[in-house]
Amino acid sequence: MSRSDRVLADAEAVLRRHGDRGRSLSARARQRRGAALMRKVKWAFWSILAILIGSMVAGFFIPLGTTGVMVALGLAIAALLLIALLPSEPRVGTQALATAPITALPLQTEIWLDNQRKALPAPAVTLADSIGVKLETLAPQLERLNDQEPAAQEIRKLLSDHLPELVTGYESIPAPLRREERNGRVPEQQLIEGLKVIDGELARISEALASGDIDKLAVQNRFLELKYQEAKELGR
């Protein structure tokens, strides 16, 4: 079996293991989406109520007639459409990842990665969900680290440098070329392989922090650098 075939086989295995997408999403992601949906429902309710009350008050002074009813209905539809189009989650840019305190970095990374889901292929989405779960576990563990500690700097490099470079490098490649082989490599496979490495690194970091062995937190920087550099080169 070739290296490319192994990558795809491993990705399929991850998909089978996680099967139900909801189980691989972090609790925080589910809570954010549920809270965002409830906010939109509340905004829709109060908007419609305000339009109804406004129409009733206006009706005491001037007859609304058919035109007035149609205007009120149009305002209600416009309000609902506007609320539906509002973003459900805050947007997090790569610059925010670079400047976030180490204790806030897991949540910021999780939100940033969640914002990239639409651009990722299915196996990568599953891996992104798995990374989100590990970030949720890692967040309370990082409260014991100082931003200036070597371990914190290594974790920052993984989350604010390697992960964004890997994903944005893939996204910069035109969609029709993402599954085409160039120089013996396929961008989609490179992305999946890189995300698998990051997923494994986060599991190892969390285990090291749980055991109190901070000295084992050196990340495989060179390996990851090669991965996202290859993705960049494929996009040229």
Backbone hydrogen bonds in HBPLUS format (Angstrom, degrees):
<---DONOR---> <-ACCEPTOR-->    atom                        ^
c    i                          cat <-CA-CA->   ^        H-A-AA   ^      H-
h    n   atom  resd res      DA  || num        DHA   H-A  angle D-A-AA Bond
n    s   type  num  typ     dist DA aas  dist angle  dist       angle   num
A0006-ARG N   A0002-SER O   2.96 MM   4  6.26 152.1  2.04 148.0 156.1     1
A0007-VAL N   A0003-ARG O   3.05 MM   4  6.36 153.8  2.12 147.0 153.4     2
A0008-LEU N   A0004-SER O   3.12 MM   4  6.44 164.0  2.15 152.2 155.3     3
A0009-ALA N   A0005-ASP O   2.87 MM   4  6.04 156.3  1.93 148.0 155.3     4
A0010-ASP N   A0006-ARG O   2.85 MM   4  6.03 159.9  1.89 150.7 155.8     5
A0011-ALA N   A0007-VAL O   2.94 MM   4  6.18 153.7  2.01 145.5 153.2     6
A0012-GLU N   A0008-LEU O   2.92 MM   4  6.16 156.5  1.97 147.8 153.8     7
A0013-ALA N   A0009-ALA O   2.96 MM   4  6.23 147.8  2.07 143.0 152.2     8
A0014-VAL N   A0010-ASP O   2.99 MM   4  6.33 150.2  2.08 146.5 154.1     9
A0015-LEU N   A0011-ALA O   3.00 MM   4  6.36 157.1  2.05 148.1 154.2    10
A0016-ARG N   A0012-GLU O   2.93 MM   4  6.24 155.9  1.99 148.4 154.6    11
A0017-ARG N   A0013-ALA O   2.89 MM   4  6.12 155.4  1.96 147.2 154.2    12
A0018-HIS N   A0014-VAL O   3.00 MM   4  6.21 160.0  2.04 153.2 157.7    13
A0019-GLY N   A0015-LEU O   2.69 MM   4  5.63 145.4  1.81 144.7 155.7    14
A0023-ARG N   A0020-ASP O   3.10 MM   3  5.68 137.1  2.29 112.4 122.4    15
A0024-SER N   A0021-ARG O   3.09 MM   3  5.44 135.9  2.29 105.9 117.4    16
A0030-ARG N   A0026-SER O   3.13 MM   4  6.52 161.6  2.17 152.6 157.0    17
A0031-GLN N   A0027-ALA O   2.86 MM   4  6.08 157.4  1.91 149.3 156.1    18
A0032-ARG N   A0028-ARG O   2.84 MM   4  6.04 158.3  1.89 149.0 154.7    19
A0033-ARG N   A0029-ALA O   3.03 MM   4  6.22 162.8  2.06 150.2 154.3    20
A0034-GLY N   A0030-ARG O   2.90 MM   4  6.06 158.8  1.95 147.4 153.9    21
A0035-ALA N   A0031-GLN O   2.83 MM   4  5.95 160.6  1.87 149.9 155.4    22
A0036-ALA N   A0032-ARG O   2.88 MM   4  6.02 154.7  1.94 144.6 151.9    23
A0037-LEU N   A0033-ARG O   2.97 MM   4  6.15 155.0  2.04 144.7 151.0    24
A0038-MET N   A0034-GLY O   3.01 MM   4  6.26 159.0  2.06 147.3 152.8    25
A0039-ARG N   A0035-ALA O   2.93 MM   4  6.16 152.4  2.01 146.9 154.4    26
A0040-LYS N   A0036-ALA O   3.09 MM   4  6.34 158.5  2.13 145.6 150.7    27
A0041-VAL N   A0037-LEU O   2.97 MM   4  6.27 154.7  2.04 148.1 155.4    28
A0042-LYS N   A0038-MET O   2.92 MM   4  6.17 159.3  1.97 149.2 154.4    29
A0043-TRP N   A0039-ARG O   2.85 MM   4  6.11 163.3  1.88 152.7 157.6    30
A0044-ALA N   A0040-LYS O   2.88 MM   4  6.04 157.6  1.93 146.8 153.1    31
A0045-PHE N   A0041-VAL O   2.93 MM   4  6.15 157.7  1.98 147.3 153.3    32
A0046-TRP N   A0042-LYS O   2.94 MM   4  6.18 173.4  1.94 160.0 160.3    33
A0047-SER N   A0043-TRP O   2.88 MM   4  5.93 149.7  1.98 143.8 152.8    34
A0048-ILE N   A0044-ALA O   3.01 MM   4  6.15 168.6  2.02 151.3 153.7    35
A0049-LEU N   A0045-PHE O   2.92 MM   4  6.11 160.3  1.96 149.9 156.3    36
A0050-ALA N   A0046-TRP O   2.89 MM   4  5.95 156.3  1.95 141.1 147.3    37
A0051-ILE N   A0047-SER O   3.01 MM   4  6.27 155.8  2.07 148.2 154.5    38
A0052-LEU N   A0048-ILE O   2.92 MM   4  6.15 159.0  1.96 150.6 156.4    39
A0053-ILE N   A0049-LEU O   2.89 MM   4  6.11 167.1  1.90 153.7 157.2    40
A0054-GLY N   A0050-ALA O   2.85 MM   4  5.93 159.8  1.89 144.3 150.9    41
A0055-SER N   A0051-ILE O   2.86 MM   4  6.01 152.1  1.93 143.5 151.1    42
A0056-MET N   A0052-LEU O   2.90 MM   4  6.18 156.1  1.96 149.1 155.7    43
A0057-VAL N   A0053-ILE O   2.89 MM   4  6.13 163.6  1.92 155.1 159.2    44
A0058-ALA N   A0054-GLY O   2.93 MM   4  6.08 162.7  1.96 145.8 151.1    45
A0059-GLY N   A0055-SER O   2.90 MM   4  6.04 141.6  2.05 139.4 150.1    46
A0060-PHE N   A0057-VAL O   3.12 MM   3  5.45 146.9  2.23 105.5 114.7    47
A0061-PHE N   A0058-ALA O   3.10 MM   3  5.53 146.0  2.22 108.5 117.7    48
A0062-ILE N   A0058-ALA O   2.98 MM   4  6.19 169.2  1.99 163.4 166.9    49
A0068-GLY N   A0064-LEU O   2.90 MM   4  4.26 144.6  2.02 138.6 133.6    50
A0069-VAL N   A0065-GLY O   3.11 MM   4  6.38 160.3  2.15 149.6 154.9    51
A0070-MET N   A0066-THR O   2.97 MM   4  6.18 157.3  2.02 148.3 154.5    52
A0071-VAL N   A0067-THR O   2.90 MM   4  6.17 151.0  1.99 147.8 156.2    53
A0072-ALA N   A0068-GLY O   2.96 MM   4  6.21 162.6  1.99 150.4 154.6    54
A0073-LEU N   A0069-VAL O   2.88 MM   4  6.11 158.2  1.93 147.8 154.4    55
A0074-GLY N   A0070-MET O   2.84 MM   4  6.02 155.7  1.90 144.5 151.3    56
A0075-LEU N   A0071-VAL O   2.91 MM   4  6.18 155.1  1.97 150.0 156.6    57
A0076-ALA N   A0072-ALA O   2.97 MM   4  6.24 154.3  2.04 146.4 153.4    58
A0077-ILE N   A0073-LEU O   2.98 MM   4  6.24 161.6  2.01 152.3 156.7    59
A0078-ALA N   A0074-GLY O   2.90 MM   4  6.06 161.4  1.93 148.4 154.0    60
A0079-ALA N   A0075-LEU O   2.89 MM   4  6.05 155.8  1.95 146.4 152.9    61
A0080-LEU N   A0076-ALA O   3.00 MM   4  6.25 158.8  2.05 148.2 153.6    62
A0081-LEU N   A0077-ILE O   2.93 MM   4  6.17 159.9  1.97 151.5 157.0    63
A0082-LEU N   A0078-ALA O   2.94 MM   4  6.11 160.1  1.98 148.5 154.0    64
A0083-ILE N   A0079-ALA O   2.99 MM   4  6.19 161.0  2.03 148.8 153.7    65
A0084-ALA N   A0080-LEU O   2.94 MM   4  6.11 155.1  2.00 145.4 152.6    66
A0085-LEU N   A0081-LEU O   3.02 MM   4  6.23 142.6  2.16 144.1 153.6    67
A0086-LEU N   A0083-ILE O   3.29 MM   3  5.29 147.9  2.40  97.6 106.6    68
A0096-ALA N   A0093-GLY O   3.09 MM   3  5.33 126.5  2.39 100.7 113.6    69
A0098-ALA N   A0094-THR O   3.18 MM   4  6.52 147.0  2.30 142.3 150.6    70
A0099-THR N   A0095-GLN O   3.21 MM   4  6.48 136.2  2.41 142.7 153.4    71
A0100-ALA N   A0096-ALA O   2.97 MM   4  5.82 125.5  2.27 142.7 154.0    72
A0104-ALA N   A0101-PRO O   2.92 MM   3  5.31 135.6  2.12 109.6 122.0    73
A0105-LEU N   A0101-PRO O   2.98 MM   4  6.07 126.7  2.28 150.1 165.6    74
A0108-GLN N   A0104-ALA O   3.09 MM   4  6.27 168.7  2.10 159.4 163.0    75
A0109-THR N   A0105-LEU O   2.80 MM   4  5.86 160.1  1.84 155.6 161.0    76
A0110-GLU N   A0106-PRO O   2.87 MM   4  6.03 153.6  1.94 144.6 152.4    77
A0111-ILE N   A0107-LEU O   2.98 MM   4  6.25 159.4  2.02 152.5 156.7    78
A0112-TRP N   A0108-GLN O   2.92 MM   4  6.13 162.3  1.95 147.1 152.6    79
A0113-LEU N   A0109-THR O   2.81 MM   4  5.96 166.5  1.83 153.7 157.3    80
A0114-ASP N   A0110-GLU O   2.96 MM   4  6.07 150.7  2.05 140.8 149.3    81
A0115-ASN N   A0111-ILE O   3.00 MM   4  6.26 143.5  2.14 144.8 154.1    82
A0115-ASN N   A0112-TRP O   3.13 MM   3  5.17 123.5  2.46  94.1 108.2    83
A0116-GLN N   A0113-LEU O   3.05 MM   3  5.20 144.5  2.18 100.4 111.0    84
A0117-ARG N   A0114-ASP O   3.33 MM   3  5.43 168.1  2.35 108.0 111.3    85
A0119-ALA N   A0116-GLN O   3.06 MM   3  5.76 146.6  2.18 121.1 129.7    86
A0120-LEU N   A0117-ARG O   3.02 MM   3  5.33 161.6  2.06 113.7 119.7    87
A0124-ALA N   A0121-PRO O   2.96 MM   3  5.37 119.3  2.34 110.9 126.4    88
A0125-VAL N   A0121-PRO O   2.94 MM   4  6.23 147.1  2.05 153.2 163.4    89
A0125-VAL N   A0122-ALA O   3.12 MM   3  5.05 120.1  2.50  94.9 109.8    90
A0126-THR N   A0122-ALA O   3.13 MM   4  6.45 156.9  2.18 154.2 159.1    91
A0127-LEU N   A0123-PRO O   3.10 MM   4  6.39 154.4  2.16 141.7 148.7    92
A0128-ALA N   A0124-ALA O   2.78 MM   4  6.01 147.9  1.88 144.0 153.7    93
A0129-ASP N   A0125-VAL O   2.91 MM   4  6.23 149.7  2.00 146.5 154.2    94
A0130-SER N   A0126-THR O   3.02 MM   4  6.33 154.7  2.09 144.2 151.0    95
A0131-ILE N   A0127-LEU O   2.84 MM   4  6.13 153.1  1.92 148.5 155.9    96
A0132-GLY N   A0128-ALA O   2.91 MM   4  6.16 150.6  2.00 142.9 151.1    97
A0133-VAL N   A0129-ASP O   3.05 MM   4  6.43 149.2  2.15 147.3 154.7    98
A0134-LYS N   A0130-SER O   3.14 MM   4  6.47 156.6  2.20 145.6 151.6    99
A0135-LEU N   A0131-ILE O   2.85 MM   4  6.12 149.4  1.95 150.1 159.3   100
A0136-GLU N   A0132-GLY O   3.04 MM   4  6.27 148.2  2.14 142.4 150.4   101
A0137-THR N   A0133-VAL O   3.16 MM   4  6.52 150.2  2.26 142.5 150.0   102
A0138-LEU N   A0134-LYS O   2.86 MM   4  6.05 149.4  1.96 144.6 153.8   103
A0139-ALA N   A0135-LEU O   3.01 MM   4  6.06 146.7  2.13 147.6 153.3   104
A0141-GLN N   A0138-LEU O   2.94 MM   3  5.21 122.2  2.28 107.0 123.1   105
A0142-LEU N   A0138-LEU O   3.11 MM   4  6.38 141.0  2.27 157.3 168.9   106
A0142-LEU N   A0139-ALA O   3.23 MM   3  5.48 134.0  2.45 103.1 114.2   107
A0143-GLU N   A0140-PRO O   3.36 MM   3  5.49 155.5  2.43 100.2 107.3   108
A0144-ARG N   A0141-GLN O   3.47 MM   3  6.30 172.1  2.48 116.3 118.5   109
A0145-LEU N   A0142-LEU O   2.98 MM   3  5.29 161.9  2.01 111.9 117.9   110
A0149-GLU N   A0146-ASN O   3.05 MM   3  5.48 161.7  2.08 116.8 122.5   111
A0152-ALA N   A0149-GLU O   3.04 MM   3  5.25 117.0  2.45 102.7 117.6   112
A0153-GLN N   A0149-GLU O   3.03 MM   4  6.36 155.2  2.09 154.6 162.3   113
A0154-GLU N   A0150-PRO O   2.95 MM   4  6.21 150.3  2.04 148.9 156.5   114
A0155-ILE N   A0151-ALA O   3.04 MM   4  6.30 158.1  2.09 147.3 152.9   115
A0156-ARG N   A0152-ALA O   2.89 MM   4  6.09 156.6  1.95 146.6 153.5   116
A0157-LYS N   A0153-GLN O   2.96 MM   4  6.13 154.0  2.03 140.8 147.7   117
A0158-LEU N   A0154-GLU O   3.07 MM   4  6.35 150.8  2.15 143.6 151.0   118
A0159-LEU N   A0155-ILE O   3.00 MM   4  6.27 160.0  2.05 152.7 157.3   119
A0160-SER N   A0156-ARG O   2.70 MM   4  5.54 164.5  1.72 154.8 159.8   120
A0161-ASP N   A0157-LYS O   3.11 MM   4  5.01 137.4  2.30 118.6 126.4   121
A0162-HIS N   A0157-LYS O   2.95 MM   5  6.37 163.6  1.98 163.4 167.6   122
A0163-LEU N   A0158-LEU O   3.06 MM   5  6.21 155.7  2.12 151.3 157.6   123
A0165-GLU N   A0161-ASP O   2.96 MM   4  5.95 158.8  2.01 151.7 158.7   124
A0166-LEU N   A0162-HIS O   2.92 MM   4  6.02 156.5  1.98 150.1 156.5   125
A0167-VAL N   A0163-LEU O   3.08 MM   4  6.31 169.6  2.09 158.4 160.0   126
A0168-THR N   A0164-PRO O   2.81 MM   4  5.79 166.9  1.83 154.7 158.8   127
A0169-GLY N   A0165-GLU O   2.91 MM   4  5.64 144.7  2.04 132.9 142.9   128
A0170-TYR N   A0166-LEU O   3.21 MM   4  6.41 149.3  2.31 137.5 144.6   129
A0171-GLU N   A0167-VAL O   2.91 MM   4  6.21 161.0  1.95 150.9 156.7   130
A0172-SER N   A0168-THR O   2.95 MM   4  6.03 137.1  2.13 140.5 150.1   131
A0173-ILE N   A0170-TYR O   3.09 MM   3  5.55 157.7  2.14 112.1 119.0   132
A0177-LEU N   A0174-PRO O   2.89 MM   3  5.57 148.4  1.99 122.8 132.2   133
A0178-ARG N   A0175-ALA O   3.23 MM   3  5.40 163.6  2.26 110.8 115.7   134
A0180-GLU N   A0177-LEU O   3.24 MM   3  5.12 162.8  2.27 101.9 106.9   135
A0188-GLU N   A0178-ARG O   2.95 MM  10  5.58 146.3  2.07 170.8 161.4   136
A0182-ARG N   A0185-ARG O   2.80 MM   3  5.37 164.7  1.82 153.6 154.6   137
A0185-ARG N   A0182-ARG O   3.06 MM   3  5.37 159.2  2.10 110.1 116.6   138
A0189-GLN N   A0186-VAL O   3.03 MM   3  5.35 117.6  2.43 108.1 123.1   139
A0190-GLN N   A0186-VAL O   2.94 MM   4  6.22 155.0  2.00 155.9 164.2   140
A0191-LEU N   A0187-PRO O   2.90 MM   4  6.17 156.2  1.96 153.3 159.0   141
A0192-ILE N   A0188-GLU O   3.04 MM   4  6.29 165.9  2.06 148.8 152.1   142
A0193-GLU N   A0189-GLN O   2.89 MM   4  6.04 165.6  1.91 151.0 155.3   143
A0194-GLY N   A0190-GLN O   2.92 MM   4  6.03 159.0  1.96 146.0 152.0   144
A0195-LEU N   A0191-LEU O   2.92 MM   4  6.15 160.5  1.95 154.1 159.2   145
A0196-LYS N   A0192-ILE O   2.96 MM   4  6.17 149.7  2.05 146.0 154.5   146
A0197-VAL N   A0193-GLU O   3.07 MM   4  6.38 150.8  2.16 144.8 152.1   147
A0198-ILE N   A0194-GLY O   3.02 MM   4  6.35 161.0  2.06 150.4 155.1   148
A0199-ASP N   A0195-LEU O   2.83 MM   4  5.98 158.8  1.87 147.6 154.0   149
A0200-GLY N   A0196-LYS O   2.94 MM   4  6.13 157.7  1.99 144.8 150.7   150
A0201-GLU N   A0197-VAL O   2.84 MM   4  6.10 151.8  1.92 148.2 156.8   151
A0202-LEU N   A0198-ILE O   2.94 MM   4  6.16 158.3  1.99 152.2 156.8   152
A0203-ALA N   A0199-ASP O   3.17 MM   4  6.44 152.9  2.24 143.0 150.0   153
A0204-ARG N   A0200-GLY O   2.99 MM   4  6.25 155.1  2.05 146.1 153.0   154
A0205-ILE N   A0201-GLU O   2.80 MM   4  6.02 157.0  1.85 151.9 158.5   155
A0206-SER N   A0202-LEU O   2.96 MM   4  6.08 164.9  1.98 146.4 150.5   156
A0207-GLU N   A0203-ALA O   3.02 MM   4  6.20 154.5  2.08 142.4 149.6   157
A0208-ALA N   A0204-ARG O   2.88 MM   4  6.11 155.0  1.94 146.7 153.7   158
A0209-LEU N   A0205-ILE O   2.88 MM   4  6.14 159.6  1.92 154.2 159.5   159
A0210-ALA N   A0206-SER O   2.91 MM   4  6.07 154.3  1.98 143.8 151.4   160
A0211-SER N   A0207-GLU O   3.01 MM   4  6.22 143.6  2.15 141.5 150.8   161
A0212-GLY N   A0208-ALA O   3.00 MM   4  6.08 112.3  2.47 132.4 149.1   162
A0213-ASP N   A0208-ALA O   2.93 MM   5  5.17 132.3  2.17 156.6 155.9   163
A0212-GLY N   A0209-LEU O   3.10 MM   3  4.91 145.7  2.22  93.9 104.4   164
A0216-LYS N   A0213-ASP O   3.33 MM   3  6.00 166.9  2.35 115.7 119.4   165
A0217-LEU N   A0214-ILE O   3.21 MM   3  5.72 150.8  2.30 125.3 124.3   166
A0221-ASN N   A0219-VAL O   2.69 MM   2  5.39 135.7  1.88 109.9  95.0   167
A0224-LEU N   A0220-GLN O   3.14 MM   4  6.42 165.7  2.16 158.6 162.4   168
A0225-GLU N   A0221-ASN O   2.80 MM   4  5.99 161.3  1.84 158.8 164.8   169
A0226-LEU N   A0222-ARG O   3.03 MM   4  6.23 156.3  2.08 147.5 152.9   170
A0227-LYS N   A0223-PHE O   3.14 MM   4  6.43 147.3  2.25 140.2 149.3   171
A0227-LYS N   A0224-LEU O   3.03 MM   3  4.97 115.5  2.46  92.4 108.5   172
A0228-TYR N   A0224-LEU O   3.08 MM   4  6.47 164.9  2.10 165.7 163.8   173
A0229-GLN N   A0225-GLU O   2.95 MM   4  5.93 146.6  2.07 143.2 153.4   174
A0230-GLU N   A0226-LEU O   2.96 MM   4  6.01 152.2  2.04 142.8 149.0   175
A0231-ALA N   A0227-LYS O   3.21 MM   4  6.54 151.6  2.30 141.6 149.1   176
A0232-LYS N   A0228-TYR O   3.03 MM   4  6.27 152.4  2.11 140.7 147.3   177
A0233-GLU N   A0229-GLN O   2.95 MM   4  6.24 162.8  1.98 150.1 154.5   178
A0234-LEU N   A0230-GLU O   2.98 MM   4  6.20 148.6  2.08 146.9 155.0   179
A0235-GLY N   A0232-LYS O   2.95 MM   3  5.27 136.8  2.14 103.4 115.9   180
A0236-ARG N   A0233-GLU O   3.21 MM   3  5.40 159.4  2.26 105.0 111.2   181
